Amino acid sequence: MKSFEVTGGNKLSGVIVPQGAKNEALQVICAVLLTSEEVIISNIPDILDVRLLIVILAELGVKVRRINEDTYSFIADEIAIERLTDPLFHQKANQLRGSVMIAGPLLARFKKSFIPKPGGDKIGRRRMDTHIVGFEQLGVKASYEYGLGYYNLTTDGLVGSSLLLDEPSVTGTANIVMAAVMAKGTTTIYNAACEPYVQQLCLMLNSMGARISGIKSNLLTIEGVTSLKGCTHRLLPDMIEVGSFIGLAAMTGSGLRIKDAGTEHLGVIPEKFRQLGIHLTIEGDDIIVEEQSLYEVQNYLDGSVLTIYDHPWPGLTPDLLSVLLVVATQAKGSVLIHQKMFESRLFFVDKLIDMGARIILCDPHRATVIGLERQQKLRGISMSSPDIRAGVALLIAAMSAEGKSIIHNIEQIDRGYQNLDVRLNALGASIKRIES
């Protein structure tokens, strides 16, 4: 096990470039299973979750070739579908929630697949109903293998249907779309997720020969085709990393330029940081975060306390609430953070309270933050990273704190952030990777 030893209080300066989008990578890499032709994907982040998914595909028979540091070639012309029943394969797939998205492509091409028990972050319930019900409406028979903990999926042939999703699930939408592109007839998906990553997946599939319309909306129309061809595709910059860098600059009182940030795909993210009083400007495709000695939370027009909450796109992604909460700890003013989607995601705030933050955990979904106004620094402590996003939020807190902090379980951070310690040290941080 490795840990970070963080010496806080250093100001950062310079330019940082965000990695490719983790959440998009997990979707589009699964999509290579839809064709026997070569698919080349670039700007792939070198992180644990993506590496594991590539290993899972390779074990299914996908020919994987690394062209350069961030570009891979995938050829899925000889898939060993029998590997789906191998318990060792299930064990590996269970480690990664993104592995559920192999189901749609395999059903489309091979009429069988499975959905493993969801892995990844322990942030609350992550049900599979949207995936399973959607597949069933396309003509899939699903049975749950209780002893093995996965759904077995088979079909005599996918048939287009009119679907109304019970929730705008991102992975559910992606999975159903990848199945429907080769279903017979037309499929409509209403209440579909429309995050930029889903948009990118749809654009990639269209470049492969799919017929998807309504991209960027919550109503997708898919005319089924019999086969798909190869393509080249480039991932967007990771919006969660962009938001993390904005929060890091604010908490450490630093000025940073975030280069090639994919600003047209950030939605309300810049505005949410502005609501906390962060001064930032957009220059071309770069974000410039100003050095500030103090930032003040904006109240609503009637003077009531600001509430920041997650919401399906184009609302705020839940992945950034942890970072926004940490940033609020040093603001002037108070804010209510409302995490609607996952009931365990705010449980990391006990570490922030131990560091000296003034936070009231109202219930599993809501926390009130009373800003310290930089009158009192957070203090370094020893803590453990519970999930990817909370781990980065704790790292940001540690970098602004007085003294040294130790963050254990940093494999969680490595799952979503590429060489984060190296890149931040280049800006002036003091982060050492040590053995626990």
Sine and cosine of phi, psi and omega as CSV:
sin_phi,cos_phi,sin_psi,cos_psi,sin_omega,cos_omega
0.00,0.00,0.66,-0.75,0.02,-1.00
-0.91,-0.41,0.39,-0.92,-0.01,-1.00
-0.69,-0.72,0.27,-0.96,0.16,-0.99
-0.97,-0.24,0.74,-0.67,0.22,-0.98
-0.97,-0.23,0.90,-0.43,-0.14,-0.99
-0.90,-0.43,0.83,-0.56,0.14,-0.99
-0.99,-0.14,0.90,-0.43,-0.11,-0.99
-1.00,0.10,0.12,-0.99,0.11,-0.99
1.00,-0.06,0.01,1.00,-0.01,-1.00
-1.00,0.05,0.72,-0.69,0.13,-0.99
-0.99,0.14,0.56,-0.83,0.01,-1.00
-0.96,-0.28,0.37,-0.93,0.09,-1.00
-0.38,-0.93,0.43,-0.90,0.06,-1.00
0.85,-0.52,-0.39,-0.92,-0.10,-0.99
-0.83,-0.55,0.68,-0.74,0.06,-1.00
-0.72,-0.69,0.62,-0.79,-0.02,-1.00
-0.94,-0.35,0.82,-0.58,0.01,-1.00
-0.93,0.36,0.49,-0.87,0.05,-1.00
-0.96,0.29,0.11,-0.99,0.14,-0.99
-0.91,0.41,0.41,-0.91,-0.14,-0.99
-0.95,0.32,0.87,-0.49,0.02,-1.00
-0.85,0.52,-0.77,0.64,-0.10,-1.00
-0.92,0.40,-0.55,0.83,0.09,-1.00
-0.94,0.35,-0.66,0.75,-0.03,-1.00
-0.83,0.55,-0.70,0.71,-0.05,-1.00
-0.89,0.45,-0.54,0.84,0.02,-1.00
-0.97,0.26,-0.81,0.59,-0.16,-0.99
-0.95,0.30,-0.45,0.89,0.06,-1.00
-0.93,0.37,-0.61,0.79,0.09,-1.00
-0.89,0.45,-0.53,0.85,-0.06,-1.00
-0.92,0.40,-0.30,0.95,0.01,-1.00
-0.90,0.44,-0.34,0.94,0.01,-1.00
-0.94,0.34,-0.18,0.98,-0.06,-1.00
-0.99,0.16,-0.17,0.99,-0.07,-1.00
-0.64,-0.77,0.45,-0.89,0.08,-1.00
-1.00,0.00,-0.08,1.00,-0.02,-1.00
-1.00,-0.01,0.22,-0.97,-0.06,-1.00
-0.95,0.32,0.70,-0.71,0.11,-0.99
-0.85,-0.52,0.79,-0.61,0.00,-1.00
-0.92,-0.40,0.82,-0.57,-0.03,-1.00
-0.84,-0.54,0.76,-0.66,-0.02,-1.00
-0.88,-0.47,0.20,-0.98,-0.06,-1.00
0.90,0.43,0.53,0.85,0.03,-1.00
-0.98,0.21,0.81,-0.59,0.01,-1.00
-0.96,0.29,0.61,-0.79,0.00,-1.00
-1.00,-0.01,0.98,0.21,-0.05,-1.00
-0.80,-0.61,0.29,-0.96,-0.14,-0.99
-0.87,0.49,-0.70,0.71,-0.05,-1.00
-0.89,0.46,-0.66,0.75,-0.01,-1.00
-0.94,0.35,-0.65,0.76,0.04,-1.00
-0.86,0.51,-0.67,0.74,-0.02,-1.00
-0.90,0.43,-0.67,0.74,0.03,-1.00
-0.89,0.46,-0.65,0.76,0.03,-1.00
-0.90,0.44,-0.63,0.78,0.06,-1.00
-0.89,0.45,-0.67,0.74,0.01,-1.00
-0.87,0.49,-0.70,0.72,0.02,-1.00
-0.91,0.40,-0.65,0.76,0.02,-1.00
-0.88,0.48,-0.61,0.79,0.01,-1.00
-0.94,0.34,-0.36,0.93,0.10,-0.99
-0.99,0.13,-0.14,0.99,0.02,-1.00
0.93,-0.36,0.01,1.00,0.03,-1.00
-0.93,0.38,0.76,-0.65,0.06,-1.00
-0.99,0.15,0.90,-0.44,-0.07,-1.00
-0.92,-0.39,0.76,-0.65,0.04,-1.00
-0.72,-0.69,0.80,-0.60,0.04,-1.00
-1.00,0.05,0.91,-0.41,-0.06,-1.00
-0.98,0.19,-0.71,0.71,0.11,-0.99
-0.46,-0.89,-0.26,-0.97,-0.14,-0.99
-0.81,0.58,-0.61,0.79,-0.08,-1.00
-0.80,-0.60,0.24,0.97,-0.08,-1.00
-0.82,-0.58,0.75,-0.66,-0.03,-1.00
-0.80,-0.60,0.51,-0.86,0.16,-0.99
-0.95,-0.30,0.70,-0.71,0.03,-1.00
-0.80,-0.60,0.76,-0.65,0.10,-1.00
-0.76,-0.65,0.91,-0.41,-0.05,-1.00
-0.96,-0.27,0.84,0.55,-0.06,-1.00
-1.00,-0.08,-0.19,0.98,0.00,-1.00
-0.67,-0.74,0.97,0.24,-0.05,-1.00
-1.00,0.08,0.78,-0.63,0.04,-1.00
-1.00,-0.01,0.99,0.15,-0.12,-0.99
-0.89,0.46,-0.42,0.91,0.00,-1.00
-0.91,0.42,-0.32,0.95,0.01,-1.00
-0.90,0.43,-0.33,0.95,-0.02,-1.00
-0.88,0.48,-0.41,0.91,-0.03,-1.00
-1.00,-0.05,0.00,1.00,-0.04,-1.00
-0.98,0.22,0.86,-0.52,0.01,-1.00
-0.84,0.54,-0.54,0.84,0.03,-1.00
-0.92,0.39,-0.58,0.82,0.07,-1.00
-0.92,0.40,-0.67,0.74,0.03,-1.00
-0.87,0.49,-0.67,0.74,-0.03,-1.00
-0.87,0.50,-0.66,0.75,0.00,-1.00
-0.94,0.34,-0.68,0.73,-0.01,-1.00
-0.90,0.43,-0.53,0.85,0.00,-1.00
-0.90,0.43,-0.34,0.94,-0.05,-1.00
-0.97,0.22,-0.20,0.98,-0.16,-0.99
-0.68,-0.73,0.88,-0.47,0.00,-1.00
-0.88,0.48,-0.57,0.82,-0.03,-1.00
-0.87,0.49,-0.31,0.95,-0.01,-1.00
-0.91,0.41,-0.30,0.95,0.03,-1.00
-0.88,0.48,-0.39,0.92,-0.08,-1.00
-0.99,0.13,0.10,0.99,0.20,-0.98
-0.98,0.20,-0.28,0.96,-0.11,-0.99
-0.91,0.42,-0.77,0.64,-0.04,-1.00
-0.84,0.54,-0.79,0.61,0.01,-1.00
-0.87,0.48,-0.64,0.77,-0.02,-1.00
-0.93,0.37,-0.61,0.79,0.08,-1.00
-0.89,0.46,-0.64,0.77,-0.01,-1.00
-0.91,0.42,-0.65,0.76,-0.07,-1.00
-1.00,-0.05,-0.59,0.81,-0.17,-0.99
-0.85,-0.53,-0.02,1.00,0.08,-1.00
0.91,0.41,0.27,0.96,0.08,-1.00
-0.45,-0.89,0.46,-0.89,0.08,-1.00
-0.14,-0.99,-0.20,-0.98,0.11,-0.99
-0.46,-0.89,0.34,-0.94,0.10,-0.99
-0.87,-0.49,0.90,-0.44,-0.02,-1.00
-0.97,0.26,0.29,-0.96,0.13,-0.99
-0.86,0.51,0.78,-0.63,-0.10,-1.00
-0.85,0.52,0.70,-0.72,0.09,-1.00
-0.95,-0.31,-0.42,-0.91,0.06,-1.00
1.00,0.06,-0.54,-0.84,-0.11,-0.99
-0.92,0.40,0.58,-0.81,0.12,-0.99
-1.00,-0.10,0.98,0.22,-0.10,-0.99
-0.90,-0.44,0.15,0.99,-0.02,-1.00
0.74,-0.67,-0.06,-1.00,-0.03,-1.00
-0.89,0.45,0.67,-0.74,0.03,-1.00
-0.71,-0.70,0.98,0.21,-0.15,-0.99
-0.96,0.29,0.35,-0.94,-0.08,-1.00
-0.94,-0.35,0.16,0.99,-0.11,-0.99
-0.83,0.55,-0.68,0.73,-0.05,-1.00
-0.86,0.50,-0.68,0.73,0.03,-1.00
-0.89,0.46,-0.81,0.59,-0.13,-0.99
-0.91,0.42,-0.74,0.68,-0.01,-1.00
-0.88,0.47,-0.65,0.76,0.04,-1.00
-0.88,0.47,-0.70,0.71,0.03,-1.00
-0.88,0.47,-0.68,0.73,-0.01,-1.00
-0.87,0.49,-0.60,0.80,0.02,-1.00
-0.94,0.34,-0.29,0.96,0.08,-1.00
-1.00,-0.06,0.05,1.00,0.05,-1.00
0.98,-0.22,0.38,0.92,-0.01,-1.00
-0.99,-0.14,0.66,-0.75,0.14,-0.99
-0.99,-0.13,0.81,-0.59,-0.06,-1.00
-0.87,-0.49,0.73,-0.68,0.09,-1.00
-0.72,-0.69,0.63,-0.78,-0.04,-1.00
-0.99,-0.12,0.81,-0.59,0.03,-1.00
-1.00,-0.03,0.99,-0.11,-0.14,-0.99
-0.88,0.48,-0.66,0.75,-0.04,-1.00
-0.92,0.40,-0.50,0.86,-0.07,-1.00
-0.98,-0.21,-0.27,0.96,0.09,-1.00
0.97,0.25,0.62,0.79,0.06,-1.00
-0.51,-0.86,0.33,-0.94,0.07,-1.00
-1.00,-0.02,0.75,-0.66,0.10,-1.00
-0.99,-0.12,0.81,-0.59,-0.12,-0.99
-0.85,-0.52,0.76,-0.65,0.06,-1.00
-0.63,-0.78,0.38,-0.93,0.05,-1.00
-0.47,-0.88,0.52,-0.85,0.14,-0.99
-0.99,0.10,-0.14,0.99,-0.02,-1.00
0.46,-0.89,0.80,-0.60,-0.03,-1.00
-0.96,0.28,0.65,-0.76,-0.01,-1.00
-0.79,-0.62,0.73,-0.68,-0.02,-1.00
-0.85,0.53,0.49,-0.87,-0.05,-1.00
-0.44,-0.90,0.19,-0.98,0.07,-1.00
-0.99,-0.17,0.90,-0.44,-0.10,-1.00
-0.92,-0.40,0.68,-0.74,0.19,-0.98
-0.87,-0.49,0.96,-0.29,-0.06,-1.00
-0.94,0.35,0.61,-0.80,0.01,-1.00
-0.96,0.29,-0.34,0.94,0.10,-1.00
-0.45,-0.90,0.47,-0.88,-0.01,-1.00
-0.99,0.17,0.89,0.46,-0.03,-1.00
-0.93,0.37,0.75,-0.66,-0.01,-1.00
-0.93,0.37,-0.79,0.61,0.00,-1.00
-0.93,0.37,-0.56,0.83,0.05,-1.00
-0.90,0.45,-0.71,0.70,0.05,-1.00
-0.87,0.49,-0.73,0.68,-0.02,-1.00
-0.87,0.50,-0.70,0.71,-0.03,-1.00
-0.89,0.46,-0.72,0.69,-0.03,-1.00
-0.92,0.39,-0.65,0.76,0.04,-1.00
-0.86,0.51,-0.70,0.71,-0.04,-1.00
-0.92,0.39,-0.46,0.89,0.11,-0.99
-0.97,0.25,-0.69,0.72,-0.14,-0.99
-0.94,0.35,-0.40,0.92,-0.07,-1.00
-0.89,0.46,-0.38,0.93,0.02,-1.00
-0.88,-0.47,0.31,0.95,0.10,-1.00
-0.98,0.18,0.41,-0.91,0.03,-1.00
-0.98,0.21,0.83,-0.56,0.01,-1.00
1.00,-0.07,-0.35,-0.94,-0.10,-0.99
-0.94,-0.35,0.67,-0.74,0.07,-1.00
-0.88,-0.47,0.70,-0.71,0.16,-0.99
-0.88,-0.47,0.69,-0.73,0.02,-1.00
-0.85,-0.53,0.94,-0.33,0.02,-1.00
-0.98,-0.19,0.53,-0.85,-0.15,-0.99
0.91,0.40,0.52,0.85,0.06,-1.00
-0.96,0.29,0.54,-0.84,0.17,-0.99
-0.91,0.42,0.59,-0.81,-0.02,-1.00
-0.76,-0.65,0.45,0.89,0.10,-0.99
-0.81,0.58,0.44,-0.90,0.02,-1.00
-0.80,0.61,-0.54,0.84,-0.03,-1.00
-0.93,0.36,-0.60,0.80,0.08,-1.00
-0.93,0.37,-0.63,0.78,0.06,-1.00
-0.86,0.50,-0.70,0.71,0.01,-1.00
-0.89,0.47,-0.67,0.74,0.05,-1.00
-0.86,0.51,-0.72,0.69,-0.01,-1.00
-0.89,0.46,-0.65,0.76,0.03,-1.00
-0.90,0.43,-0.64,0.77,0.05,-1.00
-0.90,0.45,-0.72,0.70,0.00,-1.00
-0.88,0.47,-0.63,0.78,0.05,-1.00
-0.90,0.44,-0.58,0.81,0.04,-1.00
-0.93,0.36,-0.33,0.94,0.05,-1.00
-1.00,0.02,-0.08,1.00,0.03,-1.00
0.92,-0.39,0.03,1.00,0.06,-1.00
-0.95,0.32,0.25,-0.97,0.01,-1.00
-0.80,-0.60,1.00,0.04,-0.03,-1.00
-0.89,-0.46,0.79,-0.61,0.08,-1.00
-0.83,-0.55,0.28,-0.96,-0.06,-1.00
1.00,0.04,0.21,0.98,0.01,-1.00
-0.86,0.52,0.64,-0.77,-0.09,-1.00
1.00,0.07,-0.09,1.00,0.03,-1.00
-0.92,-0.38,0.05,-1.00,0.04,-1.00
-0.99,-0.13,0.24,0.97,0.10,-1.00
-0.80,-0.60,0.96,-0.27,0.00,-1.00
-0.98,-0.21,0.67,-0.74,0.09,-1.00
-0.88,-0.47,0.80,-0.59,-0.10,-0.99
-0.81,-0.59,0.89,-0.45,0.10,-0.99
-1.00,-0.06,0.88,-0.48,-0.09,-1.00
-0.91,0.42,0.57,-0.82,0.08,-1.00
-0.83,-0.55,0.26,-0.97,-0.07,-1.00
-1.00,0.09,-0.42,0.91,-0.01,-1.00
-0.37,-0.93,0.31,-0.95,0.03,-1.00
-0.82,-0.57,0.41,-0.91,-0.02,-1.00
-0.94,-0.33,0.01,-1.00,0.03,-1.00
-0.97,0.23,0.11,-0.99,0.00,-1.00
-0.25,-0.97,0.08,-1.00,0.20,-0.98
-0.87,-0.49,0.56,-0.83,-0.09,-1.00
-0.50,-0.87,0.60,-0.80,0.05,-1.00
-0.86,-0.51,0.74,-0.67,-0.01,-1.00
-0.96,0.28,0.50,-0.86,0.15,-0.99
-0.94,0.35,0.32,-0.95,0.20,-0.98
-0.89,0.45,0.47,-0.88,-0.06,-1.00
-0.98,0.20,0.93,-0.37,-0.06,-1.00
-0.91,0.42,-0.48,0.88,0.01,-1.00
-0.94,0.33,-0.61,0.79,0.05,-1.00
-0.93,0.37,-0.62,0.78,0.05,-1.00
-0.85,0.53,-0.75,0.66,0.02,-1.00
-0.89,0.45,-0.60,0.80,0.03,-1.00
-0.89,0.46,-0.64,0.77,0.00,-1.00
-0.94,0.35,-0.59,0.81,0.07,-1.00
-0.89,0.47,-0.73,0.69,0.01,-1.00
-0.89,0.45,-0.63,0.78,0.01,-1.00
-0.89,0.45,-0.70,0.72,0.02,-1.00
-0.88,0.47,-0.69,0.72,-0.02,-1.00
-0.89,0.46,-0.73,0.68,-0.09,-1.00
-0.92,0.39,-0.54,0.84,-0.02,-1.00
-1.00,-0.08,0.07,1.00,0.00,-1.00
0.89,0.45,0.60,0.80,-0.12,-0.99
-0.94,-0.34,0.41,-0.91,0.16,-0.99
-0.98,-0.21,0.80,-0.60,-0.03,-1.00
-0.69,-0.72,0.50,-0.87,0.19,-0.98
-0.94,-0.34,0.84,-0.54,0.08,-1.00
-0.99,-0.16,0.95,-0.30,-0.17,-0.98
-1.00,-0.01,0.60,-0.80,0.03,-1.00
0.80,0.61,0.84,0.55,-0.14,-0.99
-1.00,0.03,-0.05,1.00,-0.04,-1.00
0.90,0.44,0.75,0.66,-0.19,-0.98
-0.88,0.48,-0.50,0.87,-0.02,-1.00
-0.95,0.30,-0.19,0.98,-0.03,-1.00
-0.94,-0.34,0.21,0.98,-0.09,-1.00
-1.00,0.00,-0.23,0.97,0.02,-1.00
0.85,0.52,-0.77,-0.64,-0.10,-1.00
-1.00,0.06,0.03,1.00,-0.10,-1.00
-0.84,0.55,-0.78,0.63,0.02,-1.00
-0.85,0.53,-0.63,0.77,-0.04,-1.00
-0.91,0.41,-0.57,0.82,0.01,-1.00
-0.91,0.42,-0.60,0.80,0.07,-1.00
-0.95,0.32,-0.58,0.82,0.06,-1.00
-0.89,0.45,-0.56,0.83,0.03,-1.00
-0.90,0.44,-0.42,0.91,0.09,-1.00
-1.00,0.07,0.02,1.00,0.04,-1.00
1.00,-0.08,0.16,0.99,-0.03,-1.00
-0.98,0.20,0.77,-0.63,0.03,-1.00
-1.00,0.00,0.90,-0.43,0.07,-1.00
-0.61,-0.79,0.50,-0.87,0.03,-1.00
-0.79,-0.62,0.45,-0.89,0.04,-1.00
-0.95,-0.31,0.84,-0.55,-0.03,-1.00
-0.82,-0.57,0.98,-0.21,-0.11,-0.99
0.91,0.42,-0.85,-0.53,0.04,-1.00
-0.97,-0.25,0.26,0.97,0.01,-1.00
-0.96,-0.29,0.45,-0.89,0.13,-0.99
-0.91,-0.42,0.78,-0.63,0.03,-1.00
-0.94,-0.34,0.89,-0.45,0.04,-1.00
-0.99,-0.14,0.84,-0.54,-0.05,-1.00
-0.98,0.21,0.50,-0.87,0.13,-0.99
-0.96,0.29,0.81,-0.59,-0.04,-1.00
-0.76,-0.66,0.69,-0.73,0.09,-1.00
-0.98,0.18,-0.46,0.89,0.00,-1.00
-0.43,-0.90,0.60,-0.80,0.10,-1.00
-0.77,-0.64,0.59,-0.81,-0.14,-0.99
-0.87,-0.49,0.75,-0.66,0.00,-1.00
-0.92,0.39,0.71,-0.71,0.08,-1.00
-0.99,0.14,0.74,-0.68,0.16,-0.99
-1.00,0.07,0.19,-0.98,0.12,-0.99
-0.94,0.34,0.22,-0.98,-0.08,-1.00
-0.86,0.51,-0.50,0.87,0.01,-1.00
-1.00,0.05,0.09,1.00,0.03,-1.00
1.00,0.00,-0.04,1.00,-0.02,-1.00
-0.97,0.25,0.31,-0.95,-0.11,-0.99
-0.93,0.36,0.67,-0.74,0.00,-1.00
-0.91,0.43,0.68,-0.73,0.15,-0.99
-0.89,-0.45,0.77,-0.64,0.09,-1.00
-0.91,-0.42,0.83,-0.56,-0.07,-1.00
-0.67,-0.75,0.38,-0.93,0.04,-1.00
-0.99,0.11,0.42,-0.91,-0.04,-1.00
-0.30,-0.95,0.54,-0.84,0.06,-1.00
-0.82,0.57,0.51,-0.86,-0.01,-1.00
-0.80,0.60,0.69,-0.73,0.23,0.97
-1.00,0.02,0.36,0.93,0.13,-0.99
-0.96,0.26,-0.12,-0.99,-0.09,-1.00
-0.98,0.21,0.75,-0.66,0.07,-1.00
-0.91,0.42,0.68,-0.73,0.03,-1.00
-0.90,0.43,-0.34,0.94,-0.04,-1.00
-0.92,0.40,-0.27,0.96,-0.02,-1.00
-0.97,-0.24,-0.05,1.00,-0.03,-1.00
-0.90,0.44,-0.58,0.82,0.02,-1.00
-0.89,0.46,-0.68,0.74,0.01,-1.00
-0.92,0.39,-0.71,0.70,0.00,-1.00
-0.88,0.47,-0.60,0.80,0.03,-1.00
-0.89,0.46,-0.70,0.71,0.01,-1.00
-0.89,0.45,-0.69,0.73,0.01,-1.00
-0.86,0.51,-0.61,0.79,-0.03,-1.00
-0.91,0.42,-0.37,0.93,-0.06,-1.00
-0.90,0.43,-0.42,0.91,0.00,-1.00
-0.95,-0.32,0.15,0.99,0.00,-1.00
-0.98,0.19,0.23,-0.97,0.21,-0.98
-1.00,-0.05,0.88,-0.47,-0.04,-1.00
0.90,-0.44,0.00,-1.00,-0.06,-1.00
-0.84,-0.55,0.40,-0.92,0.00,-1.00
-0.49,-0.87,0.58,-0.82,0.10,-1.00
-0.98,-0.18,0.84,-0.54,0.07,-1.00
-0.99,-0.15,0.85,-0.53,-0.06,-1.00
-0.88,-0.48,0.97,-0.25,0.03,-1.00
-1.00,-0.07,0.99,-0.17,-0.13,-0.99
-0.99,0.17,-0.53,0.85,-0.26,-0.96
-1.00,0.07,-0.59,0.80,-0.11,-0.99
-0.80,-0.60,0.79,-0.61,-0.15,-0.99
-0.99,0.10,-0.05,1.00,-0.01,-1.00
-0.90,-0.44,0.08,1.00,-0.17,-0.98
-0.98,0.20,-0.33,0.95,-0.01,-1.00
-1.00,-0.08,0.05,1.00,-0.10,-1.00
-0.95,0.30,-0.07,1.00,0.06,-1.00
-0.98,0.17,-0.15,0.99,-0.10,-0.99
-0.92,0.39,-0.31,0.95,0.05,-1.00
-0.88,0.48,-0.54,0.84,0.05,-1.00
-0.92,0.39,-0.64,0.77,0.01,-1.00
-0.92,0.40,-0.62,0.79,0.05,-1.00
-0.89,0.45,-0.64,0.77,0.06,-1.00
-0.89,0.45,-0.46,0.89,0.02,-1.00
-0.99,0.14,-0.13,0.99,0.03,-1.00
0.94,-0.35,0.06,1.00,0.02,-1.00
-0.95,0.33,0.49,-0.87,0.04,-1.00
-0.98,-0.22,0.99,-0.15,-0.08,-1.00
-0.70,-0.71,0.71,-0.70,0.12,-0.99
-0.94,-0.34,0.91,-0.41,0.08,-1.00
-0.99,0.13,0.97,-0.22,-0.11,-0.99
-0.94,0.33,-0.66,0.75,0.00,-1.00
-0.22,-0.98,-0.02,-1.00,-0.06,-1.00
-0.85,0.52,-0.29,0.96,-0.10,-0.99
-0.94,-0.35,-0.21,0.98,-0.13,-0.99
-0.71,-0.70,0.65,-0.76,0.08,-1.00
-0.67,-0.74,0.71,-0.70,0.08,-1.00
-0.98,-0.17,0.79,-0.61,-0.02,-1.00
-0.93,-0.37,0.84,-0.55,0.09,-1.00
-0.97,-0.24,0.92,-0.38,-0.13,-0.99
-0.90,0.43,0.56,-0.83,0.00,-1.00
-1.00,0.07,-0.16,0.99,0.04,-1.00
0.84,0.54,0.44,0.90,-0.04,-1.00
0.88,0.48,0.21,0.98,0.06,-1.00
-0.97,0.25,-0.35,0.94,0.00,-1.00
-0.63,-0.77,0.83,-0.55,0.03,-1.00
-0.97,0.23,0.49,-0.87,0.21,-0.98
-0.90,0.43,0.41,-0.91,0.00,-1.00
-0.92,-0.39,0.57,-0.82,-0.01,-1.00
-0.93,0.37,0.66,-0.75,0.03,-1.00
-0.61,-0.79,0.06,-1.00,0.15,-0.99
-0.99,-0.15,0.74,-0.67,-0.08,-1.00
-0.47,-0.89,0.11,-0.99,-0.03,-1.00
-0.79,-0.62,0.60,-0.80,-0.02,-1.00
-0.99,0.14,0.89,-0.46,-0.04,-1.00
-0.99,0.13,-0.48,0.88,0.03,-1.00
-0.39,-0.92,0.06,-1.00,-0.11,-0.99
-0.84,0.54,-0.82,0.58,-0.15,-0.99
-0.96,0.28,-0.65,0.76,0.08,-1.00
-0.90,0.44,-0.57,0.82,0.03,-1.00
-0.87,0.49,-0.69,0.72,0.02,-1.00
-0.94,0.35,-0.61,0.80,0.05,-1.00
-0.88,0.48,-0.66,0.75,0.04,-1.00
-0.92,0.38,-0.58,0.81,0.06,-1.00
-0.89,0.45,-0.66,0.75,0.05,-1.00
-0.89,0.46,-0.69,0.73,0.04,-1.00
-0.87,0.49,-0.69,0.73,-0.02,-1.00
-0.90,0.43,-0.59,0.80,-0.01,-1.00
-0.94,0.35,-0.38,0.92,0.03,-1.00
-1.00,-0.10,-0.15,0.99,-0.14,-0.99
-0.99,0.16,0.23,-0.97,0.08,-1.00
-1.00,-0.01,0.80,-0.60,0.02,-1.00
1.00,-0.03,-0.27,-0.96,-0.06,-1.00
-0.98,-0.22,0.57,-0.82,0.10,-0.99
-0.82,-0.57,0.53,-0.85,0.14,-0.99
-0.90,-0.43,0.81,-0.58,0.04,-1.00
-0.92,-0.40,0.91,-0.40,0.02,-1.00
-1.00,0.02,0.16,-0.99,0.06,-1.00
0.86,0.50,0.65,0.76,-0.06,-1.00
-0.96,0.27,-0.06,1.00,0.15,-0.99
-0.85,0.52,-0.51,0.86,0.07,-1.00
-0.88,0.48,-0.68,0.74,0.02,-1.00
-0.92,0.38,-0.67,0.74,-0.01,-1.00
-0.90,0.44,-0.37,0.93,0.04,-1.00
-0.89,0.45,-0.48,0.88,-0.11,-0.99
-0.84,-0.54,-0.18,0.98,-0.09,-1.00
-0.77,-0.64,0.79,-0.61,-0.10,-1.00
-1.00,0.07,0.87,-0.49,0.08,-1.00
0.71,0.70,0.71,0.70,-0.14,-0.99
-0.89,0.45,-0.65,0.76,0.00,-1.00
-0.89,0.45,-0.66,0.76,-0.01,-1.00
-0.90,0.43,-0.70,0.71,-0.04,-1.00
-0.93,0.37,-0.61,0.79,0.00,-1.00
-0.97,0.26,-0.57,0.82,0.07,-1.00
-0.88,0.47,-0.53,0.85,0.03,-1.00
-0.91,0.40,-0.32,0.95,0.03,-1.00
-1.00,-0.08,-0.11,0.99,0.01,-1.00
0.88,-0.48,0.05,1.00,0.05,-1.00
-0.95,0.30,0.23,-0.97,0.07,-1.00
-0.80,-0.60,1.00,0.01,-0.05,-1.00
-0.80,-0.60,0.85,-0.53,0.04,-1.00
-0.92,-0.39,0.69,-0.72,0.09,-1.00
-1.00,-0.03,0.90,-0.44,-0.11,-0.99
-0.81,-0.58,0.31,-0.95,0.10,-0.99
-0.98,0.19,0.71,-0.70,0.01,-1.00
-0.94,0.34,0.00,0.00,0.00,0.00
